[in-house]
Amino acid sequence: MRAEIVIVGAGVVGLSTAYHLARAGLRDVLILEREAVGSGSSGRSLGGFRVDFASDVNVRFSLESLKALEGFADEFGVDPDLRRIGYLILTTSEALAARLRENAARLARFGVEVEVLTAGEIKARWPYLNTADLAGGTFCARDGTVGPSELTQGYAAGARRLGVTIREGEEVVGIEARGSRVTAVQTRTGRVETPRVLCAAGAWSSRIGAMVGVQIPVRPVRRQVFVTGPCVAIQGVVPQVVEVGKGWIFRREGAGFLIYGPQDDAPEGAAVLDCTSVGWAVAAAAHRVPPLAEAEVVGGWAGLYEISPDNHAILGPVPGLDGFYVATGFSGHGVMHSPATGKVMAEVILMGQARTLDIAPLTIERFGKGTLLEEPMTAPRQEGREGTD
């Protein structure tokens, strides 16, 4: 069997890239997925969407992705469930509060309006929150949530319509290279000759890279989410509430609410819910949202973050190995940035460079050069700082 490109991983990033490749005219695009479409991190994402980032490259990826999301239903016939409920970012740290204020001023240059709020102003607008220990916060009304399943299945259906082949239950067990060029991919059932391989394997990317001697600095971190029943004391539109520095998130979901549980190194890489963590999650929730102390936890799930050393994506070709590309390390932002990522990765693969956005800051080479990026309002660094999405 032969393919023009093999994409490892049928999550939303791999699917978006396949769709954009096929749309640009590339034929024989093959996606290999060891489980099922969207069965990894894409299917377990909270689906937060925001433009309110502290690094320019993340802001640009959000703005470009937002264009695609706003036209998603027309292009794919699928409502992406984009809900503009807003992001309310809180902090108890004076230093982080200063960063939030600086960030709001910087985002204004992108045309993004972010409100800077005092603890008193936050209490007046969202009276169910405990604001006594807050140093301040910001609110971006254009942010909110998007449907991970809707995006994933929309891209999958769109890719298939354009001739992309998706093989589920097909685990990649080896990658072959001759000299400095990729030549084939080996699965448990056979061999696929190909001149190009894209690693879009999320939390498992380091394993894929190791098959061909490439060190991809990504590790899986388990993040747990618990679901509560209704809480009548909390009324009105509830934003996605994020407490930076503590990695805690709260928002409405149906009649109940979602609250974040703790994060830890994934036990043997497995996204398994640890029900003993309910107490931690409820205590954190009750501190910031006291009415939740009376809410019943009715369910939950666990998923994996794919954490890079600087909490930014790793995109582009791998120097020294022609035909091998990576799109991974999103550190919690893969779903929200998948529209822009698929577009720019297709450009890189077909034209040798990204045209829509500058991905130079995100290449894998930055780790060897020590030019890591900074994003204080994002997922945890590898040394364990708490995250947001």
Protein Blocks (a to p, Z undefined) as FASTA:
>chain_A
ZZfbdcehjafklmmmmmmmmmnopahiacddfkbghklmmlmcghiacfbdcbfklmmm
mmmmmmmmmmmmmmnopaehiacebpadddfbfklmmmmmmmmmmmmmnopacddddfkl
mmmmmmmbcfklpgbdcddfkgccddfklmmmmmmmmmmmnopacdehiacfbdcdehja
cfbdcdfkbccddfbdcdfehjmlmmmmmmnopacdddddddddddddddfkbgcjdddd
ddehklpacddehjbccddddddddehhiacddfklmmmmmmmmmmmmmmlmmpccfbdc
dddddddfkopacedjdehiahiacdehkooplmmmmmmmmmmmmmmmmnopafkbcckl
mpmklmmnopacddfbbcddfkopacfZZ
